[in-house]
Amino acid sequence: MPNVASHSLSLKSLQQLVTQPELIQSQMMSILASLACDDEEVIAYANDCLEQIEQLSEDMLPQLAPLCTDPCAPLAIWACKLVGHIATPTCQIPLVAALRKHRSIGVKQQAALSLSKTPDLQPDTIEALSAAAQSDDPRLQRITQKLLNELS
């Protein structure tokens, strides 16, 4: 997996980007990389930038998919959220991987939420959601159980 942290943006760059929504999508991977730093202000501005992305094309999936299982939880959460914006059947693969394998419960929760926006859930996806519904985490249980009930 490429080291996305080496492409992170400075605080000043993020402060400028947050006021220029038309540029955010073109800088998305660098904004995501900025989430892997220790500076809370940089992370806050990166979050503010990413919040402005409402829709993505499917051609972004190859770049985002590996980030859904990145060990940096904030980065993986945002990758799952953005993959959910793509909302095609193909985006289920990285979201299921995150739901099954990530250590962070927050990543698992976001993967499940993003799957709720995805059409035509595959049997493997439904199986992963069923397993997640047995989690010890009450929020993950609620998210997955609600989605499974909607499928019934």
C-alpha angles and dihedrals in degrees: 000000000000117000100250092180090072089065098050122134129240122248090252092053092049092048089055094044094052088064093047106059092171090068099045099086093052089053096041098116092051090047089052090050088055089065090070094067128094097234109106093201092054089049091049093052091045089053091049090052094047092048087067093063109096104163137020134189121243091248088076092063097087090056096044101039098076090048092062088077097037111136090234100089098204090051093047092047091054092044090054091047092050093046086054088058088061089058101185127133090253092063090067093081099067092037092053089048090054092045092052103035114025118105094213116086088206090060091048091050092050092047089054092047090050091049088057088067093049121100126225101018111213124229091253089054093049089049091052091048091050090052091048090051086067092057122127088234111095095207094051088048091052095047095048096040091051091051093047090049090052089054093053 
